[in-house]
Amino acid sequence: MPLTTTAYDNGDDLAAYTDSLIATKASRVADFDTLSFQEKAGPQYRRGQIRYVGSGATGDHESDNRIIPSGGFTFSNMLLPPGAEGPAHTHHDVEEAFFVLEGEVRVGIHRGPDEVEYRTLGYRDMIVVPAGVTRSLKNEGDTDALFCVVIGTRKPQVPTYPAYSPMHGVTRG
């Protein structure tokens, strides 16, 4: 259920309403379980999702009361340990933005199995990937990489994995 202004409009407790709009760093946790199914393709796919607004496409986190409900986008941080990868995948319904906070992240833009362009992004660098464009991520550094992930819809469709992605055919179950 997205945020509403009902409590605000009805003159309810403004302090409580204001608190419901805030997600502090201290109240966040790195969830290494939500994407753990991808580790079936290899340990390099272990990474942590730190949710702030909404929950993204790959998990059901409706019961996580620390998340600010999403109205029109999701916002999370992704923690990539050294060597960790985000496999090639495509969001067909929505654009996705990555903004690096710590470390360096190599981003790949794929067009089929044989054509890919890589760029390494560092502190305060950003890339926006349109819907329908296949992308991948990798931390090639020696320290954790932390970056913001913004997806331009309240609840994205589950992404697909092209045949050349190590995730192709991997399921949650």
C-alpha positions as CSV (number, residue, x, y, z in Angstrom):
1,M,0.0,0.0,0.0
2,P,1.6,3.3,-1.0
3,L,2.0,6.3,1.3
4,T,-1.1,8.3,1.9
5,T,-1.9,11.8,3.1
6,T,-4.9,10.6,5.1
7,A,-3.4,11.2,8.5
8,Y,-2.0,14.5,7.4
9,D,-5.3,15.7,5.8
10,N,-7.3,14.6,8.9
11,G,-5.2,16.5,11.3
12,D,-3.8,13.5,13.0
13,D,-0.6,13.6,15.0
14,L,1.9,15.5,12.8
15,A,4.9,14.1,14.7
16,A,3.8,10.5,14.1
17,Y,3.0,11.3,10.5
18,T,6.4,12.9,10.0
19,D,8.1,9.9,11.6
20,S,6.3,7.5,9.2
21,L,8.1,9.4,6.3
22,I,11.6,8.7,7.6
23,A,13.9,5.7,7.2
24,T,17.2,6.1,9.1
25,K,20.5,4.4,8.4
26,A,20.4,3.0,11.9
27,S,17.1,1.2,11.2
28,R,18.3,-0.5,8.0
29,V,19.8,-4.0,7.6
30,A,21.6,-5.6,4.7
31,D,19.4,-8.4,3.6
32,F,21.6,-11.1,2.0
33,D,18.7,-13.5,1.9
34,T,16.4,-11.8,-0.7
35,L,18.7,-12.5,-3.6
36,S,20.3,-15.7,-2.1
37,F,18.6,-17.9,-4.7
38,Q,21.0,-16.4,-7.2
39,E,23.9,-18.0,-5.4
40,K,22.8,-21.3,-7.0
41,A,24.7,-19.9,-10.1
42,G,27.8,-19.2,-7.9
43,P,29.0,-17.5,-4.7
44,Q,29.9,-14.4,-6.6
45,Y,26.2,-13.5,-6.8
46,R,25.9,-13.0,-3.0
47,R,25.0,-9.4,-2.3
48,G,22.9,-7.4,0.2
49,Q,19.8,-5.3,-0.4
50,I,19.2,-2.5,2.0
51,R,15.6,-1.4,1.5
52,Y,14.3,2.2,2.2
53,V,11.3,2.7,-0.1
54,G,9.4,-0.3,-1.5
55,S,11.1,-3.7,-2.1
56,G,12.1,-4.1,-5.7
57,A,11.1,-6.9,-8.0
58,T,12.8,-10.0,-6.6
59,G,11.3,-10.4,-3.2
60,D,8.1,-10.1,-1.2
61,H,8.8,-7.8,1.7
62,E,5.3,-6.5,2.4
63,S,5.7,-7.5,6.0
64,D,8.9,-5.5,6.6
65,N,7.5,-2.6,8.6
66,R,10.8,-0.7,8.3
67,I,10.2,0.0,4.6
68,I,8.5,3.3,3.6
69,P,5.7,2.2,1.3
70,S,6.3,3.0,-2.3
71,G,3.9,5.2,-4.3
72,G,5.8,5.6,-7.6
73,F,9.4,4.3,-7.2
74,T,11.6,2.0,-5.1
75,F,14.8,3.1,-3.4
76,S,17.4,0.8,-1.9
77,N,21.1,0.5,-1.4
78,M,22.9,-2.5,-2.7
79,L,26.0,-3.8,-0.9
80,L,28.5,-5.7,-3.2
81,P,31.4,-7.3,-1.4
82,P,34.6,-7.5,-3.3
83,G,34.1,-9.8,-6.4
84,A,30.3,-9.8,-6.1
85,E,28.2,-9.5,-9.2
86,G,24.7,-8.6,-10.2
87,P,24.0,-10.8,-13.2
88,A,22.9,-9.7,-16.6
89,H,19.2,-9.0,-16.3
90,T,16.5,-6.9,-18.0
91,H,13.7,-4.9,-16.5
92,H,11.2,-4.7,-19.4
93,D,8.8,-2.4,-17.6
94,V,10.9,0.3,-16.0
95,E,14.1,2.3,-15.9
96,E,16.6,1.7,-13.2
97,A,19.3,4.1,-11.8
98,F,22.5,3.3,-9.9
99,F,24.3,5.9,-7.9
100,V,27.6,4.9,-6.3
101,L,28.2,5.9,-2.6
102,E,31.3,3.9,-1.8
103,G,33.8,1.8,-3.8
104,E,33.6,1.2,-7.5
105,V,31.1,-0.7,-9.6
106,R,31.7,-2.0,-13.1
107,V,28.4,-1.7,-15.0
108,G,27.8,-3.6,-18.2
109,I,25.3,-2.7,-20.9
110,H,24.6,-5.8,-23.0
111,R,23.2,-6.2,-26.5
112,G,23.0,-9.9,-26.9
113,P,25.5,-12.5,-25.8
114,D,28.5,-11.1,-27.8
115,E,28.2,-7.3,-27.4
116,V,28.7,-5.5,-24.1
117,E,30.1,-2.2,-23.0
118,Y,31.6,-1.8,-19.6
119,R,32.1,1.4,-17.5
120,T,33.5,1.7,-14.0
121,L,31.6,4.1,-11.8
122,G,33.0,5.5,-8.6
123,Y,31.9,7.9,-5.8
124,R,28.9,9.9,-6.8
125,D,28.9,8.6,-10.4
126,M,25.5,7.5,-11.8
127,I,24.0,5.5,-14.6
128,V,20.3,5.4,-15.7
129,V,19.3,2.3,-17.7
130,P,16.1,2.5,-19.7
131,A,13.5,-0.2,-19.7
132,G,14.3,-3.1,-22.0
133,V,18.1,-2.7,-21.8
134,T,20.1,-5.5,-20.3
135,R,22.6,-4.6,-17.6
136,S,25.0,-6.2,-15.2
137,L,27.2,-5.1,-12.2
138,K,30.4,-6.2,-10.6
139,N,32.6,-5.0,-7.8
140,E,36.2,-5.5,-9.0
141,G,37.7,-3.7,-6.1
142,D,39.1,-4.8,-2.8
143,T,36.5,-3.1,-0.6
144,D,32.7,-3.2,-0.4
145,A,30.8,-1.2,-2.9
146,L,27.6,0.5,-1.8
147,F,25.3,2.1,-4.3
148,C,21.7,3.4,-4.5
149,V,19.2,1.6,-6.7
150,V,16.2,3.5,-7.8
151,I,13.5,1.7,-9.9
152,G,10.9,3.9,-11.4
153,T,7.7,2.1,-10.3
154,R,6.0,1.1,-7.1
155,K,6.5,-2.7,-7.7
156,P,8.5,-3.7,-10.8
157,Q,7.9,-6.8,-12.7
158,V,10.3,-9.7,-12.0
159,P,13.2,-9.1,-14.4
160,T,14.2,-11.6,-17.0
161,Y,17.6,-13.2,-17.5
162,P,18.9,-13.6,-21.1
163,A,20.1,-17.0,-22.2
164,Y,23.7,-15.9,-21.7
165,S,23.2,-14.8,-18.1
166,P,24.3,-17.2,-15.4
167,M,20.8,-16.7,-13.9
168,H,19.0,-18.0,-16.9
169,G,16.8,-20.8,-15.6
170,V,17.7,-20.3,-12.0
171,T,14.5,-20.1,-9.8
172,R,13.7,-19.2,-6.2
173,G,12.4,-22.6,-5.4
